[in-house]
Amino acid sequence: MPILRMSEIREMSTEDREEKLQELRTELTKLQTMIKAGGAIENPGRTHVLKKTIARILTVINEEE
């Protein structure tokens, strides 16, 4: 999954943002669980990208409030 840019996030509807946020949080949780269990993951930098994307989505959501 490519990195979501702020312009792309702003263009999404509120429902799409909420869905994407939930999807990214689920993926991050799975990756963190794999890391804690001692498993090898394909892309270790993926967790960093997921955290940044989640923060971007939350920023846009908070700006709208």
Secondary structure, 3 states (H helix, E strand, C coil): CCCCCHHHHHHCCHHHHHHHHHHHHHHHHHHHHHHHCCCCCCCCCHHHHHHHHHHHHHHHHHHHC
